[in-house]
Amino acid sequence: MTVHTLPPAEKIAALTGGFIAAINAMKNERPKAQALYSLLVSPISKRQWNSVIIVPDGSLHLLPFEALQNEAGTYLVQQAAVSVAPSATVLAALRREPATMASREFLGVAFSAPPDNEAAKPGDRTLSDLRGGDIKPLKFAHEEVDKAKTALGGDGHLLEGIHASEAELKEQPLSEYKVIHLAAHGFGDETAPDRAAIVLSPGSPSQDGLWQAREIRKTRLNAETVVLSACETGTGRLQGQEGIMNLARAFLAAGARSVVASLWDVDDRSTATVMESFYQHLAAGASVKEALRLAQLDFIKTYAEQASPYLWAGFEVIGDGTRKIATTAKQTDITAKNGNIRKGL
């Protein structure tokens, strides 16, 4: 083990805050990206590695490490696959978990909340309580889950429109799905982490349409990965060495081996593009963290100078990102190849 001492937390927090502000404003973030790379990555860059696991603290919970750049302007994502773990203990526990025995391949949920959402019952939180009612429709949510299902071989179940409700979701055999994808708005609650929520339609008088962290933790999951394609699912209240309390950690506590979550209000169109590529690589046999890395590299290559980190760096893998998914698409491909080999013999 080699130990490197980092600069004072205040210095890192100031750089991180400026870096994230520049990304969200789609301004020149390179100077701060390179300064952070120099402080955080350069001390270990002399070693040969193609995978990095971050156990962050403080402001580093909010830092998109993939978007850090070296002196040559090369992104960290172009050098290695990056994932985040709440702690080394949690990561070790996740890695001890056997491969999932879930029998169903994919559950996709797509819900685009209207700006004047009236989901909550009187006395409950409403979207206006959470974010001043400024809720934009997710125009590409349906496309996102549909293409994900297709990429994985089409063996999946979708909940969309009025069926993308908290009531119908809770009726699903959630422990039987290998991959769960939620394309919906999500909110981190800085004052009460347990009230962070995924926004859905209520579906019944007994539900408020807010699937909260405290409810998620009580759910039993066996998913290799849960994808939270929503706004601010990865952020929440910073709790020192205990890390960040958020929706992603709630899904890990429920039994998911990894979670793909967002760090900021991710652009809807670019999210659909990154997610389509992510599932194609996942179906081809890449691990969760490598599939996300390849999808981000695809985006950078395709859009070149227009590939602002705001559009592709908002997602991170939390947990054990080394898992691969045995998908229908992959199994069909293997069967076809084996058939060709037998014919050749």
Secondary structure as the mmCIF struct_conf table of DSSP 4:
data_model
#
loop_
_struct_conf.conf_type_id
_struct_conf.id
_struct_conf.beg_label_comp_id
_struct_conf.beg_label_asym_id
_struct_conf.beg_label_seq_id
_struct_conf.end_label_comp_id
_struct_conf.end_label_asym_id
_struct_conf.end_label_seq_id
HELX_LH_PP_P HELX_LH_PP_P1 THR A 5 PRO A 8
HELX_RH_AL_P HELX_RH_AL_P1 ALA A 9 ASN A 24
TURN_TY1_P TURN_TY1_P1 ALA A 25 MET A 26
HELX_RH_AL_P HELX_RH_AL_P2 ARG A 30 LEU A 40
TURN_TY1_P TURN_TY1_P2 VAL A 41 VAL A 41
HELX_RH_3T_P HELX_RH_3T_P1 SER A 42 ILE A 44
TURN_TY1_P TURN_TY1_P3 SER A 45 LYS A 46
BEND BEND1 ARG A 47 ARG A 47
BEND BEND2 ASN A 50 ASN A 50
STRN STRN1 SER A 51 ILE A 54
HELX_RH_3T_P HELX_RH_3T_P2 GLY A 58 LEU A 62
HELX_RH_3T_P HELX_RH_3T_P3 PHE A 65 ALA A 67
STRN STRN2 GLN A 69 GLN A 69
TURN_TY1_P TURN_TY1_P4 GLU A 71 ALA A 72
STRN STRN3 TYR A 75 TYR A 75
HELX_RH_3T_P HELX_RH_3T_P4 LEU A 76 GLN A 78
TURN_TY1_P TURN_TY1_P5 GLN A 79 GLN A 79
STRN STRN4 ALA A 81 VAL A 84
BEND BEND3 PRO A 86 PRO A 86
HELX_RH_AL_P HELX_RH_AL_P3 ALA A 88 ARG A 96
BEND BEND4 GLU A 97 GLU A 97
HELX_LH_PP_P HELX_LH_PP_P2 PRO A 98 THR A 100
STRN STRN5 ARG A 104 ALA A 110
TURN_TY1_P TURN_TY1_P6 PRO A 115 ASP A 116
BEND BEND5 ALA A 120 ALA A 120
HELX_LH_PP_P HELX_LH_PP_P3 LYS A 121 LYS A 121
TURN_TY1_P TURN_TY1_P7 PRO A 122 GLY A 123
BEND BEND6 ASP A 124 ASP A 124
HELX_RH_AL_P HELX_RH_AL_P4 LEU A 127 ARG A 131
TURN_TY1_P TURN_TY1_P8 GLY A 132 GLY A 133
TURN_TY1_P TURN_TY1_P9 LYS A 139 PHE A 140
HELX_RH_AL_P HELX_RH_AL_P5 ALA A 141 ALA A 151
TURN_TY1_P TURN_TY1_P10 LEU A 152 GLY A 153
BEND BEND7 GLY A 154 GLY A 154
STRN STRN6 GLY A 156 GLU A 160
HELX_RH_3T_P HELX_RH_3T_P5 GLY A 161 HIS A 163
BEND BEND8 ALA A 164 ALA A 164
STRN STRN7 SER A 165 SER A 165
HELX_RH_AL_P HELX_RH_AL_P6 GLU A 166 GLU A 171
BEND BEND9 GLN A 172 GLN A 172
HELX_RH_3T_P HELX_RH_3T_P6 LEU A 174 GLU A 176
STRN STRN8 TYR A 177 ALA A 183
BEND BEND10 ALA A 184 ALA A 184
STRN STRN9 GLY A 186 PHE A 187
BEND BEND11 GLU A 190 THR A 191
HELX_RH_3T_P HELX_RH_3T_P7 PRO A 193 ARG A 195
STRN STRN10 ALA A 197 VAL A 199
STRN STRN11 SER A 201 SER A 201
BEND BEND12 SER A 204 SER A 204
TURN_TY1_P TURN_TY1_P11 PRO A 205 SER A 206
BEND BEND13 GLY A 209 GLY A 209
STRN STRN12 LEU A 210 GLN A 212
HELX_RH_AL_P HELX_RH_AL_P7 ALA A 213 ILE A 216
TURN_TY1_P TURN_TY1_P12 ARG A 217 LYS A 218
BEND BEND14 THR A 219 THR A 219
BEND BEND15 GLU A 224 GLU A 224
STRN STRN13 THR A 225 SER A 229
BEND BEND16 ALA A 230 ALA A 230
TURN_TY1_P TURN_TY1_P13 CYS A 231 GLU A 232
BEND BEND17 THR A 233 GLY A 234
STRN STRN14 ARG A 237 LEU A 238
HELX_RH_3T_P HELX_RH_3T_P8 GLY A 240 GLU A 242
STRN STRN15 ILE A 244 MET A 245
BEND BEND18 ASN A 246 ASN A 246
HELX_RH_AL_P HELX_RH_AL_P8 LEU A 247 ALA A 254
TURN_TY1_P TURN_TY1_P14 GLY A 255 GLY A 255
BEND BEND19 ARG A 257 ARG A 257
STRN STRN16 SER A 258 SER A 262
BEND BEND20 LEU A 263 TRP A 264
HELX_RH_AL_P HELX_RH_AL_P9 ASP A 268 ALA A 283
TURN_TY1_P TURN_TY1_P15 ALA A 284 GLY A 285
HELX_RH_AL_P HELX_RH_AL_P10 VAL A 288 TYR A 303
HELX_RH_3T_P HELX_RH_3T_P9 ALA A 304 GLN A 306
HELX_RH_AL_P HELX_RH_AL_P11 PRO A 309 TRP A 312
TURN_TY1_P TURN_TY1_P16 ALA A 313 GLY A 314
STRN STRN17 PHE A 315 GLY A 319
TURN_TY1_P TURN_TY1_P17 GLY A 321 THR A 322
HELX_RH_AL_P HELX_RH_AL_P12 THR A 328 GLY A 344
#
